[in-house]
């Protein structure tokens, strides 16, 4: 795709506001098989987190996205098998086609959507309407849909347990979910084997939304890795909980210890614990960074990236394939400043993370990528510009397991290596994968406000506030999902 000439702000309008055996460094962070890691039931001291209740936040309201439009979907719908070699024992495979192009969902054309949420390790999704109602669908082996059971849903279904709350955001891990209300309260549900729900315990499955064990300033950001979670409060403090593997929680430990001479376990964080230290490494040594106000969070399967109020980017966790952006494939146990984004006009304004890679949009509008998107492809050990998108105004990034989908100017652009499930949206009669960014021609004439990717699917919010926009949407095929609950 040839570079596009950038328009000035005046021309383009406003810019968008584990295992029992030790694995090798190349393997340990990217295993999607059902976990055989042994969780540790460890008691945690109260001084890890200030649990004092501050009564001064009763009037605080967390704002949701101001976007409003129609839900579109493409990608794999065989939720029982996506990302797996075989269906787990005791799970009935209900099947489901790969939708290679963008589809409307029957019954959803008149529902206004403001947020779509999934994750690079997730085979389920959460949709939030402009009224603050949360709907979920997809895989549900561990109760990650929040319906009080473990039955798969193919049609987005209202989460009844949250219907009395105004939900403003959501984050999804491999088998767990977090929902954030406008009061700054976080509800968690799904797998809790590694304490990733923050409920002060470790259990196999919590299928009903439950308030996390946290007392402090209201939460304004939530994010999920494979088996861990991150939250940030309105003061810019960061908290983490779940599996500490590879140092992904940021507490200067990977949590490993020997149960026996041949058996490893992890000392999991089972409730939110404040991330206390941020650092900068240079030739002079390691220096603390004391003025970090966390604004946004993105998680891969075993790493975390955050953006602060000074447009600086920090990363930590599993360092394999360069996904941390520090020029070396070394695990980082505490948040470390990415020097590339430090300095005047060198900061970032948007961050995102896939399984083995990370992305950011700079203050000047350039899209950067570091890590690896193709298992046999080139590894970027530090942020490198995506030259094919130079000059494009990228406003939204979706990161799947290996694929990338972005909304830029009046187009949607995607790329990703084989195998894919349709998340690239090229269409039934087009190539199923592409190692170079390509425009999604099926969406020509349709303005996409927001994108979000799961392991092998893409969710989009399409603008539909004019008659012309609605007529364009009618040209897309429609899919009729139904729930088989027997």
N, C-alpha and C positions, 0 to 999 in steps of 0.2 A: 504494500500500500504506500503510495507516495506521500511524503510529508505534506501537511496542510498548512497553508499560510495562516498565521494567527491574526485574528481580528483584534482591534483595540477594544477596551471595555465599552467604549461608547458605541461601537458597531455591533457587538454581539449581545448587548443588554447586560443585565447583572450576572455576575458569576455565581455559581451555586454556593448559596451561603455555606520387674517385669518378669521378665521371665525367670525361671529357676537358674538358667545358665546366663553368664555374661554375654551380651551381644557385642558385635564389633561396632565401632563408631558410626559406620555407614548404615547399620541396621537398627540400632536400638531406638531411634526416635520415630520410626515410620512404620511400625507394625500395626496393621489394622485388625489382626486376628483377635478373637475374643480373649481378653486378658487372663493370663494365668498368674499374674502378680499377686502376692499374698499381702493383703492389707494388714496394718498393725493397729490394734485397738489401744491407742496411746492416750493417756490423760494429759490434758494441756492446762497450764497454769493461767489464772485469770489475768496476770500482768502482761500477757501477750497483746491484749487489746483493752483500751479504755472503755469499760462498759457503763460509764456514768451516763445517765439520760439527761440530755440538754433540752429543756422545755421551751427553748426559744425558736423552735423550727415549726411550730404548729401552723403557721401561715405559708410555709414554703410549698410551692408547687413546681414539679418538674415538668417542663414543656415537652410535648411529643413533637414528632415531625410535622411540618406544615404542608407536606405533600398530600395530594388527594387525587386518586385516579382509580383505574380498573386493574384488577389482578390478571397477569398473564403468566403462563407456565410453559416450560419446555424441559425435556430431559427424561430420565428413567423413572418408571413408576412401579417396577417390581421391587417394592421396598424390602421384601424378605430376602432378596438375593444380591442386591447392589452392594459392591464392595466386599463380597464374601465369595469364597470358593464353593461353598455349599450351604444349604439351609440348615440352621442349627437343629439338633435333635429336639423333637417335640413341637417344632414350629411348622405349621401348614403353609406351604407356598401358594399364595393366592394369585401369583403371576402379575402381569401388568406390562403394557407395551412401552417402548421407547418413543417418546414424542420428539421427533427430530426438528420440528419447527415450532415457533411460538403458537400457543393455543389460548383461547378464552376458555373459562370454566363455566359450564352451564349453571345458571342460578346466581352467578356473581357479577353479571354485567351492570347491575344497578346498585351494587354495594361499594361504597367509597372506602378505599384502602389508603392508609397513611404510612404503614410500615410493613415490610416483608423481611423475615429473619430466618436464616438457616446458618450452616457453618461448614467449613471445609471437611470436617469429619462426620457431619450429620446426614442421616437419611430421613430426616423429618423436618418440618417447617412450622413456623408460627406466623399467622397473618393478623395484623392489628388494624381495625377499622377506624375511621375518623371519630367514631363514638367511643373509642377506647375499649372495644370488645376484642378479646383474643380468641382466635380460631387456630386449631392445629390439625395436621394430617401427616401421614407417612408411617415409618416404622415405629413400633410401640412395644418391643419386647420387654423393656424395662420400665414401662409406664411413663416414658418421656413426653407423651402427649398430654398428660395431666387430666385424663378423664376418669381416673379411679380404677382403671383396668389395664390389661396388656393386649388389647385387641387393636389390630391395625385399622387405620382410617385412611381411605382413599380420597374422600371429600373433606375439605376444610370444615371442621366441626367446632362449634362454640365450646370453650372450656367453661363449663357451668360453675365450677368452683371459683372462678374469677369474674363472674358476670356483674358483681356489685362493685367492682373496682375499675378505675380509669387506667388501663394499661397503656404505657407510653413507649415501652421498648422491650426487647427480648433478646436472648442470646442462647445458642444451642451448641452443645458438645456432642461427642460421639453417641452417648446414650442418656444425656440429661439436658435439662432446660432451666433457664432463669427468666422470670418476667418481672418487669419493673413498673410500679404504679406511680401516679402523679404525686403521691405523698412521699416518694423516695423509699418505698418499701419493696423488698425483693422476695419473690416467691420462687421456690425451687421444687423440681419434681423429676423423677426418673431414677437412673442408677445412682447408688450412693456407696458403692463398694469401697471407694477410696476417699470418702468424705467430701466429694465434690459438690454436695448440696448445702454444705455449711450448716448442718442441723445438730452439730455436736455429737454425732454418732456415725457409725458405719453400718449400713444395711444394704441388702442386695437391691431392693426396689422400693421406691416411694412414689406411687402412682397418682397421688393427690397433691396439688399445689400446697406447699407448707412454707410459712415464713421462716427465713433463715435466722440463726441465732446471732443477732447483731443489734447492738444498742449504740447509737452515735448519730452524727449528722446524717441527714437524708442522703441516699445514694442517687447519683445522677448518671452513672455509666455501668453497664454490665458486659461481660465477655466470657466466653467459654473456650477452653482448649479441649483436647481429647478426653481427659479425665481430671480436669481441674477448672477452677473458676476464678475470675477477677472482678472486683467491684471498685468503684471510685466514688467518694462522697463529694458534697458540694464545696468542701474546703480544699479539694484537690488531693486528699489522702487516698492511697491505694491499699487494698486489702486482697488477700488471696487465700484459697483453701482447696483441698483435694490432694491429688498425688504430687509429691515433691520431686518426682523423677527428673533427672537432668538439671535440677536447680530452677525449674520453670516457675516456682512460686516466688522466687526472689529473696529467700531468707538465708542465703549463704550456705545452703546444704542441699544435697540430693536426697537426703532422708534414708539412705540405704543402711541396713544393718543385717547381721547374720543371725537368723533364728537358730540354725544349726550350722555345722561346718560346711554344708553344701546347699543351704537354703537361704535365699535372700528375701527380705521383706522391706516395706517402706513405712516410715513413721509419718503418717499422713496428717495434714492439718484438717481437722474436722469442723472448724468454724472459722469465720473470717479473722485473719491475723494481719496486722498492719505491716506493709513493706517499709522498713525503716531506713534503708540505705540506698542511695543512688550514687554512682561513681563515674569518674572520667579517668581513662588510662592514657598516659603519654610517656614520652621518653624519660620524663622526670619522675615517673612512678604513678601511683594510684592516688587520686584526690577525690574527696567527697563532694557531691553536688547538693547543696542544701536548700535551694529555692525551687523545688520541683512541684508544680501545681498541675496534676494530671487532668487532661481534658478529654482524652479518648484512649481506647484500648483495643487491640486486635490480637487474636491468639491463633497460632497454628496448632498442630497436634501436640507438640512438646516445646513450644516457645511462645514468648510474649513480646509485643511491641507496644509502646505507649508514646503519646504525643502530649507535650506539656504546653502551658500558656505562653511560653517563649518560642514556640514552634520548634523546640528541640525534640529529637527522637531517641528513645532508649530501647534497648532490647536485651533479652536474656533467655536462658534455658538451653535447649539442645542446639549445638553450634554446627552440626553436620551440614555439608553442602552450602555453607556460606549464608544461611538464612538469617543470621544475626547482623550481617553487614559490617563485621569488625576486621575483615581481611584475613581471618584465621578460623579454621574449623574447630574451635574450642568451645566447650560448654561454659556459659557464664552463670554464676550462682546468684548474682545480684544485678539489678538493672545497670547497664553500662551505656554511656552516651555514645551514639553513632557520630563520630567526628565529621562525617561527610555533611551532615545537616546542621552543623554548628557554625554560626557566623552570620554577619549581616546579609540579608537577602538569600541565605542558604537554607533557611528553615523549611519545614513541611507544614501543610495545612490539612492533609488527609492521609490516613494510614490504613493498611489492610494486610491480611496474612492468609496464606494458603498452607497446605500441609508442609511443604519443604521450601517455601519461599515467602518473601515479604514485599510489600509495595508501598509507595508513598507518592503523593502529588506535592511538588515543591511550591513555595510561595509564589514563584514565577510561572507556575502552571505546568511544569514538565513532569511527566510520569516516569517514575523510577522503579526498577525491580532488582532484587538480589536474592540469591539462593538458586534453586533448581526446579524447573517445571516439568522437565522430561527426564526420566530415570537414566537414560543413556546420553543425555545432552550436556551442553556446556553449563558450568557452574560459575555463577557470579558471586565472588567473595565480598563484594562491596556494591553499593547502589550504582546501577548503570541505567542511563536513559533508555526508554523504549523509543527508539528513533522513528519507528513507523508512525508513532502518534505525536511526533513533534508538531506543534502548532494547533493541536486539537484542544478544546476546552473540556477536559474530563471532569465530570461532576460526581460520578458514582462508580465504585469498583466492586465486583463480585469475584471472590476467589473460591474455586472448588478444590477438589483433591489435586488435580493437575491443570485444569483449565482456568481461563480468565475471561470475564465478560465485563465490559465497561460501557457506560453511557457517556457519549461525548458529542457536543453540539447537537445536531439533529439526527444522530445515528447511534446505533449500537454496534460495537466492535468486539469480536471475540477470537480467541485462539486457544489451542490446547492439543497435546499429542494423543494418539490412539493408545488405548481404547477410550471411547467416549460413550455417553448414554443419550446424547441429544442436547446436552447443556449448552452447546455452542449456538444452537438455533438456526443452522444453515438451511434446514429443510430436508424432506425425505429424498428429493432428487439431487441433492448436492453432496459434496464430500463430507464425511462424518467427522473429520479432524483437520487441523491446520496448525503448522508450527509458526506461521506468520499471521499477524493480525489481519482479519478480514471483516468487512462490513456485513451485517446481517441484513441481507436484501429483503427478507420477508417482512421486515419492520419499516420499510421505506414509507415515509409519510406519517409515521406514528412516533410521537415524542415520548420517550421513556424517561420518567423522572428519577427512578431508583431501581437498582438491581441488587440481588443477593443470591449467592450460590450455595447449594449444599454439596454433598460429596459428588453427585452426578446429575444435578438438576439446577435450573435457574428460575428464579422468581423475579417478576418485573412489575412495576407500577406504571401504567400508561395513562397519559393525560387524556381526559375525556370531557373537558368542560365546554366544548363547542360542538355544534352540530357536525361540522366538518371532521373533527377528531373522532366522533362517534361513528360516522360513516366509514372512515378508514378502518376502525376496529372491527366493523362488521365483515370486512373482507377476510379476516383471519378465521381459520377453522375453530370449531368449538368442540370441547371434549366433555362428555358426561361421566363424571366420577360418581360412584355409589359406594356406600359402606356395607361390607359383608361382615356382620357381627356374630354370626352363628358359630 
